[in-house]
Amino acid sequence: MTDLPCKRHSLDAGKVDQARDWVARLGSGDITSAELAALRTWLADDEDNARAFEQERALWQDVAVIAASLGETPAGHRRKDGMRRWSPRRLRQAIGGAIAASLLVMATAPHFYLMMRSDYRTGTGERQTASLPDGSQVVLDSNSAIALAYDGNERRIELLRGRAWFDVKHDDARPFRVVAQGGVTQDVGTAFAVERDEDGVGVGVSAGVVRVFAPDGRGERVTLEAGERVHYRPGERVERLASADSTSIAAWRSGALLLHEMPLSRAVQEIGRYRSAPIFTFGDLDAAQPVSGIYRTDRPDDALATIAAMRELRIRTLPGGILIVQPKAPS
């Protein structure tokens, strides 16, 4: 557990209380843009504010793990020497709770950072359509976030997480650029989607033309038209993918999850995008056949159950709805 008590006494109690309120507000998941702006201002005003905030955020994580692992002590389950007596069943529950809480903290720690940076964002299972300051439109998929940096020379969007589809109002004087993992996608009068995950960044064009610049200043540039797609990773070349029907680009906008010859581990990851609790995979899932199909984004557990039956997977549920997915042991 993080050693905090000596630091707490060195900070003003009022600042600590304010920090605790901010952490609780962030943790609620429904903080407004105005509140985020106020938080940024509060953090920038005083170094002690920032220290108190980090202290309370770390403490919140520690308390979450401890509370979940220990829970309430039932009456009659404490020995005369004051030590708790655990039955085998309760011990298994406690260990499961501790593991679940630890996994949940690992999965949600980046959430605070993204909320501080983002101008538009969505929670799990949400989709959001918004008008940008220049009149362009954006649609965000579940668990997605973008940050805007508009000036007199360009309209720059950073895709911080997830997926976004853009219908761009063209302006030769101010190019529209979407940055993700070092690469840049620039509008040439179009509608297009950009998505990022652990495997890199994908770009697909619904209409018009875009140019994709390779990451890390490699100088490579690829031009895409409607239905064309590419994928890139930091430090690697832009890879062209098979073209698709332009209407299938960003099919998630209509609540459809399209999986086409997708490795099993990636398919599980795609489904997990729409669950409020995370999915963790163990074992070699990709030894199984790839997955194809059309599923509903609002029923991710049904999609996972179907794929698990098709590919002989074992699903275990931990407290909080966390799922562990792994291949079934050979019979």
BELCORPE-V872189 format. One record per residue. PHI is phi as a letter, one per 20 degrees, with the letter a starting at -180 (999 if undefined). PSI is psi in radians with two decimals (* if undefined). Layout:
phi->PHI psi->PSI
phi->PHI psi->PSI
This chain:
phi->999 psi->2.51
phi->f psi->2.36
phi->e psi->1.81
phi->d psi->-0.45
phi->g psi->-0.74
phi->f psi->-0.56
phi->f psi->-0.62
phi->f psi->-0.68
phi->f psi->-0.33
phi->e psi->-0.11
phi->d psi->2.59
phi->f psi->2.32
phi->f psi->-0.61
phi->f psi->-0.68
phi->f psi->-0.68
phi->f psi->-0.73
phi->f psi->-0.75
phi->f psi->-0.75
phi->f psi->-0.73
phi->f psi->-0.69
phi->f psi->-0.71
phi->f psi->-0.75
phi->f psi->-0.74
phi->f psi->-0.69
phi->f psi->-0.75
phi->f psi->-0.74
phi->f psi->-0.34
phi->f psi->-0.41
phi->n psi->-0.04
phi->c psi->0.50
phi->f psi->2.50
phi->e psi->2.89
phi->f psi->-0.65
phi->f psi->-0.70
phi->f psi->-0.68
phi->f psi->-0.71
phi->f psi->-0.72
phi->f psi->-0.66
phi->f psi->-0.77
phi->g psi->-0.76
phi->f psi->-0.76
phi->f psi->-0.71
phi->f psi->-0.62
phi->f psi->-0.36
phi->f psi->-0.56
phi->b psi->2.31
phi->f psi->-0.59
phi->f psi->-0.54
phi->f psi->-0.81
phi->f psi->-0.70
phi->f psi->-0.73
phi->f psi->-0.68
phi->f psi->-0.84
phi->f psi->-0.67
phi->f psi->-0.84
phi->f psi->-0.62
phi->f psi->-0.78
phi->f psi->-0.71
phi->f psi->-0.71
phi->g psi->-0.74
phi->f psi->-0.78
phi->f psi->-0.79
phi->f psi->-0.65
phi->f psi->-0.73
phi->f psi->-0.80
phi->f psi->-0.81
phi->f psi->-0.73
phi->f psi->-0.58
phi->e psi->-0.56
phi->e psi->-0.81
phi->m psi->-2.90
phi->e psi->2.54
phi->e psi->2.05
phi->f psi->2.59
phi->f psi->2.48
phi->n psi->0.10
phi->d psi->0.45
phi->c psi->2.25
phi->f psi->2.92
phi->f psi->-0.52
phi->e psi->0.10
phi->n psi->-0.12
phi->e psi->2.56
phi->f psi->2.41
phi->d psi->2.13
phi->d psi->2.24
phi->f psi->2.75
phi->g psi->-0.70
phi->f psi->-0.77
phi->f psi->-0.59
phi->f psi->-0.74
phi->f psi->-0.70
phi->f psi->-0.74
phi->f psi->-0.76
phi->f psi->-0.74
phi->f psi->-0.72
phi->f psi->-0.70
phi->f psi->-0.77
phi->f psi->-0.78
phi->f psi->-0.78
phi->f psi->-0.71
phi->f psi->-0.77
phi->f psi->-0.67
phi->f psi->-0.72
phi->f psi->-0.75
phi->g psi->-0.70
phi->f psi->-0.51
phi->d psi->-0.13
phi->g psi->-0.72
phi->f psi->-0.25
phi->g psi->-0.75
phi->f psi->-0.77
phi->f psi->-0.78
phi->f psi->-0.72
phi->f psi->-0.57
phi->f psi->-0.60
phi->e psi->-0.52
phi->f psi->2.61
phi->d psi->-0.54
phi->c psi->2.43
phi->b psi->2.80
phi->c psi->2.68
phi->e psi->-3.05
phi->f psi->2.27
phi->m psi->-0.01
phi->e psi->2.63
phi->c psi->2.47
phi->c psi->2.31
phi->d psi->2.28
phi->b psi->2.63
phi->e psi->2.23
phi->e psi->2.88
phi->g psi->-0.44
phi->e psi->0.01
phi->n psi->-0.13
phi->f psi->2.81
phi->d psi->2.56
phi->c psi->2.48
phi->c psi->2.18
phi->d psi->2.36
phi->e psi->3.13
phi->g psi->2.44
phi->l psi->0.93
phi->c psi->2.73
phi->b psi->2.48
phi->c psi->2.71
phi->c psi->2.41
phi->d psi->2.49
phi->b psi->1.48
phi->e psi->2.41
phi->b psi->-2.91
phi->f psi->-0.20
phi->d psi->-0.48
phi->b psi->2.82
phi->d psi->1.88
phi->d psi->2.21
phi->d psi->2.30
phi->d psi->2.17
phi->e psi->1.85
phi->e psi->-0.55
phi->a psi->2.53
phi->n psi->-2.42
phi->c psi->2.53
phi->b psi->2.48
phi->d psi->2.33
phi->c psi->2.35
phi->d psi->1.82
phi->e psi->2.36
phi->e psi->1.92
phi->f psi->2.51
phi->b psi->1.83
phi->f psi->-0.54
phi->f psi->-0.43
phi->c psi->1.62
phi->g psi->2.58
phi->d psi->2.03
phi->c psi->2.40
phi->d psi->2.14
phi->d psi->2.35
phi->b psi->2.10
phi->l psi->0.73
phi->n psi->-0.38
phi->e psi->2.83
phi->c psi->2.29
phi->d psi->2.11
phi->d psi->2.28
phi->f psi->2.43
phi->c psi->0.56
phi->n psi->1.44
phi->a psi->3.12
phi->c psi->2.30
phi->b psi->2.84
phi->d psi->2.52
phi->c psi->2.34
phi->c psi->2.51
phi->c psi->2.55
phi->b psi->-2.89
phi->f psi->-0.39
phi->e psi->-0.13
phi->p psi->-2.60
phi->c psi->2.35
phi->d psi->2.52
phi->c psi->2.32
phi->c psi->2.53
phi->d psi->2.19
phi->e psi->-0.66
phi->b psi->2.61
phi->n psi->-2.56
phi->b psi->2.48
phi->c psi->2.81
phi->d psi->2.32
phi->d psi->2.14
phi->e psi->2.29
phi->f psi->2.65
phi->f psi->2.90
phi->m psi->0.53
phi->m psi->0.54
phi->f psi->-0.30
phi->n psi->-0.12
phi->f psi->2.47
phi->c psi->2.32
phi->c psi->2.32
phi->d psi->2.30
phi->c psi->2.51
phi->d psi->3.14
phi->g psi->2.30
phi->n psi->-0.19
phi->e psi->2.61
phi->c psi->2.65
phi->c psi->2.92
phi->b psi->2.49
phi->b psi->2.78
phi->c psi->2.68
phi->g psi->2.30
phi->n psi->0.04
phi->c psi->2.91
phi->f psi->2.78
phi->f psi->2.21
phi->d psi->2.20
phi->f psi->2.40
phi->d psi->2.96
phi->f psi->2.42
phi->f psi->2.75
phi->c psi->2.87
phi->g psi->2.24
phi->g psi->-0.46
phi->f psi->-0.28
phi->e psi->-0.16
phi->f psi->2.24
phi->l psi->0.82
phi->f psi->-0.34
phi->f psi->-0.34
phi->f psi->-0.46
phi->d psi->0.24
phi->n psi->0.29
phi->d psi->2.33
phi->d psi->1.90
phi->e psi->2.14
phi->d psi->2.13
phi->c psi->1.92
phi->l psi->0.80
phi->e psi->2.32
phi->g psi->2.52
phi->g psi->-0.72
phi->f psi->-0.67
phi->f psi->-0.66
phi->f psi->-0.75
phi->f psi->-0.69
phi->f psi->-0.72
phi->f psi->-0.75
phi->f psi->-0.70
phi->f psi->-0.39
phi->g psi->-0.44
phi->d psi->0.18
phi->d psi->2.50
phi->f psi->-0.49
phi->d psi->2.59
phi->f psi->2.85
phi->d psi->2.31
phi->d psi->2.38
phi->d psi->2.53
phi->c psi->2.58
phi->n psi->3.07
phi->e psi->1.52
phi->f psi->-0.54
phi->f psi->0.02
phi->f psi->-0.34
phi->e psi->2.93
phi->f psi->2.57
phi->f psi->2.92
phi->d psi->2.41
phi->c psi->2.58
phi->q psi->2.97
phi->d psi->2.16
phi->c psi->2.89
phi->e psi->2.31
phi->f psi->-0.34
phi->e psi->0.04
phi->c psi->1.06
phi->f psi->-0.61
phi->f psi->-0.58
phi->f psi->-0.73
phi->f psi->-0.75
phi->f psi->-0.72
phi->f psi->-0.69
phi->f psi->-0.82
phi->f psi->-0.67
phi->f psi->-0.71
phi->f psi->-0.67
phi->f psi->-0.61
phi->d psi->0.27
phi->l psi->1.06
phi->d psi->2.67
phi->d psi->2.30
phi->d psi->2.17
phi->d psi->2.44
phi->d psi->2.23
phi->d psi->2.89
phi->g psi->2.53
phi->n psi->0.09
phi->n psi->0.08
phi->f psi->2.39
phi->d psi->2.45
phi->d psi->2.13
phi->d psi->2.26
phi->b psi->2.78
phi->f psi->2.57
phi->f psi->2.53
phi->f psi->2.50
phi->g psi->2.41
phi->e psi->*
